[in-house]
Amino acid sequence: MKLKNIFGTILTTLGIAALIYAAFLFANATPGTYDVRSSIIFAVLGLIFFITGIGLIRAIGEKHPDE
């Protein structure tokens, strides 16, 4: 049970890091050299990891140990 919670936390952290990196790539691109493909790939992967991690943490948190 704790392993799933740790895995959810790792996925959420990786998702946040990928989203921040995608924003960093997009913000630091000079005009005419936008690397849109890399920004989109990191943003989509970050969003998938973030949503999956949050969903896993919520699913684990809803279960009660007495049941």
Buried (B, 14 or more C-beta within 10 A) or exposed (E): EEEEEEBBEEBBEBBBBBBEBBBEBBEEBEEEEEEEEBBEBBBEBBBEBBEBBBEBBEEBEEEEEEE
